[in-house]
Amino acid sequence: MSFRYLVTGGTGSFGSTMVRHLLSGGAAEVRVLSRDEAKQDDLRRAIGDDRLRCFLGDVRDPASVREAVDGVDHVFHAAALKQVPSCEFFPMQAVRTNVEGSSNVVEAASAARVSSVVCLSTDKAVYPINAMGMSKALMERVAQAYARSRPSSQTTVSVTRYGNVMYSRGSVIPVFVAQALAGEPMTVTDPTMTRFLMSLEDSVDLVGYAFDHARPGDLFVRKAPSCTIEVLARAVASVLGDDDPRIKVLGARHGEKLYESLLGREERARAQDLGAYYRVPLDARGLEYELFADTGGGSDLALDEDDYNSHNTTRLGVEEVKELLLLLPEIRAAREGAR
Ligand SMILES: O=c1ccn([C@@H]2O[C@H](COP(=O)(O)OP(=O)(O)O[C@H]3O[C@H](CO)[C@H](O)[C@H](O)[C@H]3O)[C@@H](O)[C@H]2O)c(=O)[nH]1
């Protein structure tokens, strides 16, 4: 059976990859809800498939969300403000898009009796220290509170969390590529900072896994390797022919962490290890803890494990990161250009 889908933020790096994936998988219709008409036009031309329908609107505007959701079977909610520094300067904008906008998506999907909504979150929502992460943490709570308070709903709302996606718009790898090609020093914030490394395909795979397996309120994480930013800079330079690049250390930017966590300790203690993924089931208890007194109403907070973070996951060296980079079409194109 082929379904109708809505991808909010469907012109972005993740969104457009997901749109292509759904169309090639035989979707009856794929809708995109986004704000920028020029990007929609580019996507329409690039895809050239009349099963794609673009809706101009904004997740902040409930009427535009209702219009886009009406008649779809499944929603992938990727629309977000996601740049850490800009959200630090305009935190209320992050609240409006990432929190209120997500609530609008969940409520409109519920009212339209959509079967599933997968909300995309980020490692920065774990022990958040910046406005982007805080607003995404609240988005996760909006999704979980919906699942907890409406157990008989037709709409399964779940959350996926992933780390940095290599070569996504506005991220560091394209900056390093441009610097390497221009023979300029590589601007590294803190050489010891680590980040998870995921490809766009990995992120689509994770969201697809949640789509196939989620129970209401589930949170899914895909295990991923990491590296330090110095290793990343050296790997980018090396694939483009420079094994000894100059490195200029800038220092951390607003709201940055030395490492990111995909699961907090409290979550990891409750998570099911599914091999390539972790699943954190919804804590579906109500507020009447005394009802659970016989079995112990509260949670056991004796935590044996650390959080799952980019310092303690599998760490890659320069040669291993180069292998991952060479899987990216943009890197292969840059390499051809550099020759
Ligand atoms: O010139 C630069 C720019 C960045 N960095 C470093 O490179 C790493 C990655 O930086 P990005 O800007 O690529 O990514 P962020 O970790 O800041 O966040 C990114 O990944 C997030 C997911 O965790 C969200 O998707 C977010 O929108 C996106 O910007 C960070 O340690 C950063 O300090 C540098 O060393 N030099």
The ligand as a Tripos MOL2 file, in Angstrom:
@<TRIPOS>MOLECULE
LIG
   36    38     1     0     0
SMALL
NO_CHARGES

@<TRIPOS>ATOM
      1 O1         35.0030   26.9810   11.5770 O.2       1 LIG1
      2 C1         34.6410   26.0950   12.3700 C.ar      1 LIG1
      3 C2         33.2890   25.7820   12.6210 C.ar      1 LIG1
      4 C3         33.0130   24.7730   13.5340 C.ar      1 LIG1
      5 N1         33.9920   24.1010   14.1820 N.ar      1 LIG1
      6 C4         33.7080   23.0080   15.1180 C.3       1 LIG1
      7 O2         33.2150   21.9220   14.3780 O.3       1 LIG1
      8 C5         32.2790   21.1780   15.1480 C.3       1 LIG1
      9 C6         31.0160   21.0440   14.3650 C.3       1 LIG1
     10 O3         30.4830   22.3320   14.1370 O.3       1 LIG1
     11 P1         29.1670   22.5370   13.2630 P.3       1 LIG1
     12 O4         28.8770   24.0040   13.1630 O.co2     1 LIG1
     13 O5         29.2760   21.7330   12.0160 O.co2     1 LIG1
     14 O6         28.0990   21.7860   14.1240 O.3       1 LIG1
     15 P2         27.5210   22.0270   15.5710 P.3       1 LIG1
     16 O7         28.0580   20.9320   16.4340 O.co2     1 LIG1
     17 O8         27.6850   23.4210   16.0320 O.co2     1 LIG1
     18 O9         25.9650   21.7890   15.3030 O.3       1 LIG1
     19 C7         25.5250   21.1460   14.1400 C.3       1 LIG1
     20 O10        25.0510   19.8730   14.4100 O.3       1 LIG1
     21 C8         23.9040   19.8360   15.2160 C.3       1 LIG1
     22 C9         23.5740   18.4110   15.5280 C.3       1 LIG1
     23 O11        24.2870   18.0620   16.6490 O.3       1 LIG1
     24 C10        22.7830   20.5520   14.5570 C.3       1 LIG1
     25 O12        22.3910   19.9170   13.3990 O.3       1 LIG1
     26 C11        23.2690   21.9540   14.2570 C.3       1 LIG1
     27 O13        22.3150   22.6080   13.5130 O.3       1 LIG1
     28 C12        24.5090   21.9910   13.4590 C.3       1 LIG1
     29 O14        24.9590   23.3130   13.3330 O.3       1 LIG1
     30 C13        32.0980   21.9260   16.4430 C.3       1 LIG1
     31 O15        32.8660   21.2790   17.4210 O.3       1 LIG1
     32 C14        32.6560   23.3050   16.1490 C.3       1 LIG1
     33 O16        33.2250   23.9110   17.2850 O.3       1 LIG1
     34 C15        35.3120   24.3970   13.9270 C.ar      1 LIG1
     35 O17        36.2120   23.8030   14.5180 O.2       1 LIG1
     36 N2         35.6040   25.3900   13.0410 N.ar      1 LIG1
@<TRIPOS>BOND
     1     1     2 2
     2     2     3 ar
     3     2    36 ar
     4     3     4 ar
     5     4     5 ar
     6     5     6 1
     7     5    34 ar
     8     6     7 1
     9     6    32 1
    10     7     8 1
    11     8     9 1
    12     8    30 1
    13     9    10 1
    14    10    11 1
    15    11    12 2
    16    11    13 1
    17    11    14 1
    18    14    15 1
    19    15    16 2
    20    15    17 1
    21    15    18 1
    22    18    19 1
    23    19    20 1
    24    19    28 1
    25    20    21 1
    26    21    22 1
    27    21    24 1
    28    22    23 1
    29    24    25 1
    30    24    26 1
    31    26    27 1
    32    26    28 1
    33    28    29 1
    34    30    31 1
    35    30    32 1
    36    32    33 1
    37    34    35 2
    38    34    36 ar
@<TRIPOS>SUBSTRUCTURE
     1 LIG1         1 GROUP 0 **** ****
